[in-house]
Amino acid sequence: MAELAGSLDSVPLPNLLGFLHTLNKSGYLELSEGRARAEIGIDRGLVLTAAFDSRHGVEALEAAVLMLPVGQFSFTEGVLPKDRDVNADTDELVTHLDDIVHEREILGLAMPWHRAVPNLAPAIRDVGEITLDGSTLETLLAVDGKRTVGDIALANGAGRTAQAIKRLQEAGIVSVEPLHAEVDPAA
């Protein structure tokens, strides 16, 4: 069984999936960063299954692109996926995930943003009148100073949460400081 491993900040997930597709490879691609893990099943270059936290399918792939941009990857060739929860053309899927990478860069998301805890901005009274769309309001209502952006994204979707947090930051309603060290709950 052949193995390929490296860093996602050197080879982004869409590029890696495109490479494995071009080579017609079969096996499992594992992604990790800290405690976060994703697994992607590939058969003859086609992405068949994906899991990340409680997400599956395309949603898991989107979340992995947003939440694991600097993690590690490991591809183990030969093991074929039995399940199928990704029903998308692999070329179109790679293009879609690449668009999310570009969106992440445009949003200027400080990584690892999904482990950061958003808080209401101290000067929220000075914000004045603003208009929020439903998705942004839903995200704002989930900001409690305890849940991480990743926790909020589990309920609202990674892409929508990322966009909403960015809008709320720009409006001066919330602040998000990246965590400088991962906290070990067992400690």
N, C-alpha and C positions, 0 to 999 in steps of 0.2 A: 504494500500500500504506500503510495507516494504521498508526501505532505509538502505543502507550501505554506509559509508563515511570513508575517511581516506586520507593519504598522499601517493603520488606516489613514494617518495623516500623510504618509508617503504615497499610498495607493488607496484613494477613496473607494467606498463600496461600489458605486456604479461602474467605475473602471475595472474593479476586480471581477464583478459579475460579467461584464462585457468580455474580459480576457478569458474567463472560464467558458463562456458561451462560444467564443471563437475557437477555442481548443476542443470543444465538444466533450468536456469533462463531466464525470459523475462522482458524486460524493457529498460530504457535508462541509459547509463553511461555518466555522464558529467565530463569533465576534465577542470581544470582551473589553471592558474598561472598568476598573475597580470591581465592584460586585455585579455590575450590569452585564448580562449575557444575552446573545442572540444566536439562533441557529437557523441555517438556511440549507435546504435540501435541493440538490441539483442532479438532474438526470440528462446525460448527453448534452450538457450546456444549457438546458432549460431549467429555469427556477420553478420548482414544483411546490415547495413548502417553506414557510418561514414562521419563526416564533420569537417574540421578544416580550419579556414579562408576561402579561396576560393577553397580549396582542398576537394575532395570527394573520397570515396572508400578507397582502399588500400593505395593510396598516402597520404590521410588524416591520416591514422593510422601510417604510417611511420614518417610523420612529427610530429605527437603528441609524438611518442616515442623519437624523437630527441629533440624536443623543449619544452616538458613539463615533464622533468624527476623528478622535485621536486615540482610539483604542487599538487593540491588537487583533489580528485575524490568523486563523489556522484552517487550512483546507486539507481534509483527509479524503483521498481518492479511493473509490472502489465501493463504498457503502452506498447502496441506492435507497432513496427515500421511498417509503411505502404509502404515505399519505399525500394528498394534493389539496392545498388551500390557496394556491396562487394560480388564478386562471387568467393570465395575461401573457401576451406575446413578449418574449424576453427582450427583444430589441426595443420595443415600446416601453417596457418596464425600466430598462437601463436609462433611456432618455428621460422618463418621468423622474427617476431618482436623481439623475444629474441636475434636473431643473430644481429639485429640492435642495441640493448642495448649493446651487447658485443663490436660491432664495435665502438659505441660511447665511450665506456670506453677505447678502444685501441687508438682511435684518441685523447683521453685526452681532450675532449671538455670542456672548462670551462663554466659552466652554470651560468646564463642564456645567453649563447653565441648568441642566435638568436636576442637579443636586443642590442648587441654590434655593433659598427660601425668600419669596417676594414678601415685602411688607408695604403697608400704606405709607406714602411719603409723609414726612413730618409736617410739611407745609401744605397739606391737601386743602385746607380752608382757603388758601390763596389761589387755587386753580381757577376758580370762576366757573362759568357755565360751559359745559361740553356736551357733545352728542356721542353716544356709544352705540355700536351695533349690538345685536343680541349675543353674538359669540364673545365679544369683548366684555360685555356686562356679565355674562355667565362666568368668565374667567375672573373678573374683579370680585364677584361674590364668593369665589373659592379662595381668595387670598385672605389668609387668617394669621399669617406670621408663623405658622407651624408646618404647613404642607410645603413640600418642595415643588418646583415647577414640574418635575417629572410626575409627582403625585397628581397634580392638577391635570397634566397631559393624559394620564390614564383615563380620566373621566371625559375629557373634552377633545381628545385627539392631539397629537404632537404638533402638527402643522398649525392648526387653529390656535393652540395655546401659545406657541412661539410668536405668531403674528399678534395675538392679543396682548401678550406681555410687552412686546416691543411698542405697541400703540400706547399702552398704559404708562410705560416709562417715558415716552416722548411727551405725553400730556402732563407729566409730573405727578401722576396719581400713585404710582408704585415705584419702589426702588428694589433692585435685585443686585445683591452683592454675591459674587461667586464665592463658594467655600474654598478656603485655602488648604484645608486638610480634610481627608475623609474621616468621619467619625466612626469608630468601631463600637457598635452597640453592646458587644460582649465585654468591652473594657469597663 
